[in-house]
Amino acid sequence: MLSGLMIVLLPLVLGYLVPVRRAHWQAVINHGVNGSVYLILLLMGVGLAGLENLASQLSRLGGNALLLFSITTTLNLAALWWLARRVALKAGTSPVVKDAPTSKLAAIKGSLLLVGVVALGVTLGVLLGPRLGEALFDTADTLAEWVLYALLALIGCQLRNSGMPLKQILLNRMGLAIALTLAASSLLAGLLAAPLLSLHWNEGLAMAAGFGWYSLSAILIGDALGPLMGGVAFFNDLTRELVAFILIPLTIHRYTALAIGYGGATSMDFTLPVIQQHGGVACVPIAVVSGFILSLLSPPLILFFLSLSA
């Protein structure tokens, strides 16, 4: 477990040690993160195409992902609603981000594109698999791991240059409370879902520990439990983002902590523009801190749970 944890955390730490002050290179890093995510999902789709009885397996994947997502969302919303009722946190009213999504369709479009990339990968795997055989799927898995390491290094660099020092993150009690509430309720959901998914308890915890970081959970879970469960983890975490885009505008003024927290790790990147647009500037540091903490927790927790014996 320790070696696997070091392999995942090392690029994240190394990236965090690199200061980038020029806007040009920060933009390059941002493009690199986006490109890495798409490449990982494309390769994951190719790996899914290697499953035997693909049609029935994909049907099983969808059912399992829906089950895990339903349990996780129910507990997340209940826990975050409880937190929102007990904290004095109110969203602002003025939009603060230029060109942020102003409609649910515009916000969801990016997430649907990710699903399309996975579908493209499955299609490529189905077309090329008969010609290239198992070598195609083995190569896709290996490449996905290396791209994940590059992605982690780039994300570490993003975190370092986000303008939010670690001291400020650790002292932000609201962001910390939201992150821990989301994490605890998600892990409880993983425990409850494990027997229903025919998984051991520790595997259920690992499945729930992605906290919305779909590119990470898909690869780490897929390596340990197979591409089917990797796909379940991916769609469980991606669906969180899709629902967050709809939920944030509807709840952020009445249940601010719920709206910020539900996006999980995505609240510091993909769902942040929607939080900014509808919640105002006061919500930004809380969302960044919550997403930052969940992003740091996810890799070690997934690897730790997968290392435990059932």
C-alpha positions as CSV (number, residue, x, y, z in Angstrom):
1,M,0.0,0.0,0.0
2,L,2.8,2.4,0.9
3,S,4.6,2.0,-2.4
4,G,1.3,2.6,-4.3
5,L,0.5,5.6,-2.2
6,M,4.0,7.1,-2.8
7,I,3.6,6.5,-6.6
8,V,0.4,8.5,-6.6
9,L,1.3,11.2,-4.2
10,L,4.9,11.8,-5.4
11,P,3.9,13.6,-8.7
12,L,1.3,15.6,-6.8
13,V,3.9,16.8,-4.2
14,L,6.5,17.4,-6.9
15,G,4.1,19.5,-8.9
16,Y,3.2,21.4,-5.8
17,L,6.8,22.4,-5.3
18,V,7.0,24.1,-8.7
19,P,6.2,27.8,-8.6
20,V,4.7,29.2,-11.8
21,R,4.3,33.0,-11.9
22,R,3.9,33.7,-15.6
23,A,0.3,33.7,-16.8
24,H,1.4,32.0,-20.1
25,W,2.7,28.9,-18.3
26,Q,-0.3,28.8,-16.0
27,A,-2.5,28.7,-19.1
28,V,-0.3,25.9,-20.5
29,I,-0.7,23.9,-17.3
30,N,-4.5,24.4,-17.3
31,H,-4.7,23.1,-20.9
32,G,-2.5,20.2,-20.0
33,V,-4.8,19.2,-17.1
34,N,-7.9,19.3,-19.4
35,G,-6.1,17.4,-22.2
36,S,-4.9,14.7,-19.7
37,V,-8.4,14.2,-18.4
38,Y,-9.8,13.6,-21.9
39,L,-6.9,11.2,-22.7
40,I,-7.4,9.2,-19.6
41,L,-11.1,8.8,-20.3
42,L,-10.5,7.9,-23.9
43,L,-8.0,5.2,-22.7
44,M,-10.5,4.0,-20.1
45,G,-13.1,3.6,-22.8
46,V,-10.7,1.5,-24.8
47,G,-10.1,-0.7,-21.7
48,L,-13.9,-1.2,-21.2
49,A,-14.1,-2.5,-24.8
50,G,-11.9,-5.4,-23.7
51,L,-14.6,-6.8,-21.4
52,E,-16.1,-10.1,-22.4
53,N,-19.9,-9.9,-23.2
54,L,-19.5,-6.2,-23.5
55,A,-23.2,-5.4,-23.9
56,S,-24.3,-7.2,-20.7
57,Q,-21.3,-5.9,-18.8
58,L,-22.1,-2.3,-19.8
59,S,-25.7,-2.9,-18.6
60,R,-24.4,-4.1,-15.3
61,L,-22.0,-1.2,-15.1
62,G,-24.9,1.3,-15.5
63,G,-27.0,-0.5,-12.9
64,N,-24.2,-0.6,-10.3
65,A,-23.3,3.1,-11.0
66,L,-26.9,4.1,-10.5
67,L,-27.1,2.2,-7.3
68,L,-23.9,3.6,-5.8
69,F,-24.8,7.1,-6.9
70,S,-28.3,7.0,-5.4
71,I,-27.1,5.9,-2.0
72,T,-24.2,8.3,-2.0
73,T,-26.3,11.3,-3.1
74,T,-29.0,10.6,-0.5
75,L,-26.5,10.5,2.3
76,N,-24.5,13.5,1.0
77,L,-27.6,15.7,0.7
78,A,-28.9,14.7,4.1
79,A,-25.5,15.4,5.8
80,L,-24.9,18.7,3.9
81,W,-28.5,19.8,4.6
82,W,-27.9,19.2,8.3
83,L,-24.7,21.2,8.1
84,A,-26.3,24.0,6.2
85,R,-29.0,24.4,8.8
86,R,-26.4,24.8,11.5
87,V,-23.9,27.3,10.0
88,A,-24.3,31.0,9.4
89,L,-23.3,31.1,5.7
90,K,-25.1,33.1,3.1
91,A,-24.4,33.4,-0.6
92,G,-24.1,36.8,-2.3
93,T,-26.3,38.0,-5.1
94,S,-24.0,39.5,-7.7
95,P,-22.3,37.5,-10.4
96,V,-18.5,37.8,-10.3
97,V,-17.2,35.7,-13.2
98,K,-17.1,36.8,-16.8
99,D,-18.4,34.2,-19.3
100,A,-19.4,31.8,-16.5
101,P,-22.3,29.4,-17.5
102,T,-25.7,31.1,-17.2
103,S,-27.8,28.1,-18.1
104,K,-28.0,24.5,-16.9
105,L,-27.5,23.3,-20.5
106,A,-24.3,25.3,-20.9
107,A,-22.9,24.1,-17.6
108,I,-23.7,20.4,-18.3
109,K,-22.4,20.4,-21.8
110,G,-18.8,19.9,-20.7
111,S,-19.7,16.9,-18.5
112,L,-21.6,15.3,-21.4
113,L,-18.5,15.8,-23.6
114,L,-16.6,13.6,-21.1
115,V,-19.2,10.8,-21.5
116,G,-18.8,11.2,-25.3
117,V,-15.0,10.7,-24.9
118,V,-15.5,7.5,-23.0
119,A,-18.0,6.3,-25.6
120,L,-15.4,7.1,-28.4
121,G,-12.8,5.1,-26.5
122,V,-15.2,2.1,-26.3
123,T,-15.9,2.4,-30.1
124,L,-12.2,2.5,-30.9
125,G,-11.6,-0.5,-28.7
126,V,-14.4,-2.5,-30.4
127,L,-13.1,-1.6,-33.9
128,L,-9.4,-2.1,-33.2
129,G,-9.6,-5.0,-30.7
130,P,-10.1,-7.8,-33.2
131,R,-7.0,-6.6,-35.1
132,L,-4.6,-5.8,-32.2
133,G,-5.9,-8.3,-29.6
134,E,-5.1,-8.0,-25.9
135,A,-2.0,-5.9,-26.6
136,L,-4.3,-2.9,-27.3
137,F,-6.1,-3.2,-24.0
138,D,-2.8,-3.7,-22.0
139,T,-1.2,-0.7,-23.7
140,A,-4.3,1.4,-23.0
141,D,-4.1,0.5,-19.3
142,T,-0.4,1.3,-19.1
143,L,-0.7,4.6,-20.9
144,A,-3.6,5.6,-18.7
145,E,-1.5,5.1,-15.6
146,W,1.3,7.3,-16.9
147,V,-1.0,10.0,-18.1
148,L,-2.6,9.9,-14.6
149,Y,0.9,10.6,-13.0
150,A,1.3,13.5,-15.4
151,L,-2.1,14.8,-14.5
152,L,-1.4,14.6,-10.8
153,A,1.9,16.6,-11.2
154,L,0.0,19.3,-13.2
155,I,-2.8,19.4,-10.6
156,G,-0.1,19.8,-7.8
157,C,1.3,22.7,-9.8
158,Q,-2.2,24.2,-10.1
159,L,-2.8,23.9,-6.3
160,R,0.6,25.6,-5.6
161,N,-0.3,28.6,-7.9
162,S,-3.9,28.9,-7.0
163,G,-3.1,31.9,-4.7
164,M,-4.4,30.0,-1.7
165,P,-1.6,29.2,0.9
166,L,-1.9,26.0,2.9
167,K,-2.2,28.0,6.1
168,Q,-5.3,29.8,4.8
169,I,-6.8,26.4,3.7
170,L,-6.2,24.7,7.0
171,L,-7.6,27.7,9.0
172,N,-10.8,27.9,6.9
173,R,-13.2,26.1,9.2
174,M,-16.2,26.3,6.9
175,G,-14.4,24.7,4.0
176,L,-13.0,22.1,6.3
177,A,-16.4,21.3,7.8
178,I,-18.0,21.0,4.4
179,A,-15.2,18.7,3.1
180,L,-15.3,16.4,6.1
181,T,-19.1,16.2,6.0
182,L,-19.1,15.2,2.4
183,A,-16.3,12.7,2.9
184,A,-17.9,11.0,5.9
185,S,-21.3,10.7,4.3
186,S,-19.8,9.4,1.1
187,L,-17.8,6.7,2.9
188,L,-20.8,5.6,4.9
189,A,-22.6,5.3,1.5
190,G,-19.8,3.1,0.3
191,L,-20.1,0.8,3.3
192,L,-23.9,0.5,2.7
193,A,-23.5,-0.1,-1.0
194,A,-20.7,-2.7,-0.8
195,P,-22.9,-5.8,-0.2
196,L,-25.4,-4.6,-2.8
197,L,-22.6,-4.4,-5.4
198,S,-21.1,-7.8,-4.3
199,L,-18.0,-6.0,-3.0
200,H,-16.0,-6.4,0.2
201,W,-16.5,-3.6,2.7
202,N,-13.1,-2.0,2.0
203,E,-13.8,-2.1,-1.7
204,G,-17.1,-0.2,-1.2
205,L,-15.2,2.4,0.8
206,A,-12.7,2.8,-2.0
207,M,-15.4,3.1,-4.6
208,A,-16.9,6.0,-2.6
209,A,-13.6,7.8,-1.9
210,G,-13.3,9.5,-5.3
211,F,-15.4,12.4,-4.0
212,G,-16.1,13.5,-7.6
213,W,-12.5,13.1,-9.0
214,Y,-13.6,10.8,-11.8
215,S,-10.3,10.6,-13.7
216,L,-8.5,9.5,-10.6
217,S,-11.0,7.0,-9.2
218,A,-11.6,5.4,-12.6
219,I,-7.9,4.5,-13.0
220,L,-7.1,3.5,-9.4
221,I,-10.3,1.4,-9.0
222,G,-9.9,0.0,-12.5
223,D,-6.4,-1.2,-11.8
224,A,-7.4,-3.0,-8.6
225,L,-11.0,-4.2,-9.3
226,G,-11.1,-4.4,-13.0
227,P,-12.4,-2.1,-15.8
228,L,-16.0,-2.7,-14.9
229,M,-15.7,-1.3,-11.4
230,G,-13.5,1.4,-12.8
231,G,-16.3,2.4,-15.0
232,V,-18.8,2.3,-12.1
233,A,-16.5,4.6,-10.1
234,F,-16.2,7.0,-13.1
235,F,-19.9,7.3,-13.8
236,N,-20.7,7.6,-10.1
237,D,-18.3,10.6,-9.7
238,L,-19.2,12.2,-13.1
239,T,-22.9,12.1,-12.3
240,R,-22.1,14.0,-9.1
241,E,-20.8,16.8,-11.3
242,L,-23.8,16.7,-13.6
243,V,-26.2,16.9,-10.7
244,A,-24.2,19.7,-9.0
245,F,-24.6,21.9,-12.1
246,I,-28.4,21.7,-11.6
247,L,-28.4,21.7,-7.8
248,I,-26.1,24.8,-7.2
249,P,-28.4,27.5,-8.7
250,L,-31.5,26.0,-7.0
251,T,-30.0,25.7,-3.4
252,I,-27.1,28.1,-3.0
253,H,-29.1,31.0,-1.5
254,R,-31.0,28.9,1.0
255,Y,-28.6,26.0,1.7
256,T,-25.2,27.4,0.8
257,A,-23.1,24.7,2.4
258,L,-25.0,22.0,0.6
259,A,-24.6,23.7,-2.8
260,I,-20.9,24.2,-2.3
261,G,-20.2,20.8,-0.8
262,Y,-22.2,18.5,-3.1
263,G,-19.7,19.0,-6.0
264,G,-17.0,17.4,-3.9
265,A,-13.5,17.7,-5.3
266,T,-14.9,19.5,-8.4
267,S,-15.9,22.6,-6.3
268,M,-12.4,23.9,-6.8
269,D,-12.4,23.6,-10.6
270,F,-15.2,22.4,-12.8
271,T,-18.2,23.5,-10.7
272,L,-16.5,26.6,-9.3
273,P,-17.7,28.9,-12.1
274,V,-21.3,28.0,-11.3
275,I,-20.7,28.6,-7.6
276,Q,-19.2,31.9,-8.4
277,Q,-21.9,32.9,-10.8
278,H,-24.8,32.1,-8.5
279,G,-23.3,32.5,-5.0
280,G,-21.0,35.5,-5.3
281,V,-17.5,36.2,-4.3
282,A,-18.0,35.1,-0.6
283,C,-18.4,31.5,-1.7
284,V,-15.2,31.2,-3.7
285,P,-12.6,30.6,-1.0
286,I,-14.9,28.2,0.8
287,A,-15.5,26.2,-2.3
288,V,-11.8,26.2,-3.2
289,V,-10.8,25.0,0.3
290,S,-13.4,22.3,0.3
291,G,-12.4,21.0,-3.1
292,F,-8.7,21.2,-2.2
293,I,-9.1,19.1,0.9
294,L,-11.2,16.5,-0.8
295,S,-8.6,16.3,-3.7
296,L,-5.8,15.7,-1.2
297,L,-7.9,13.1,0.7
298,S,-9.0,11.1,-2.3
299,P,-5.8,9.4,-3.6
300,P,-4.5,8.1,-0.2
301,L,-8.0,7.0,0.9
302,I,-8.6,5.0,-2.2
303,L,-5.3,3.3,-2.1
304,F,-5.5,2.7,1.7
305,F,-8.9,1.0,1.5
306,L,-7.9,-1.1,-1.5
307,S,-4.8,-2.3,0.5
308,L,-6.9,-3.7,3.3
309,S,-7.8,-7.3,3.5
310,A,-11.5,-8.1,3.6
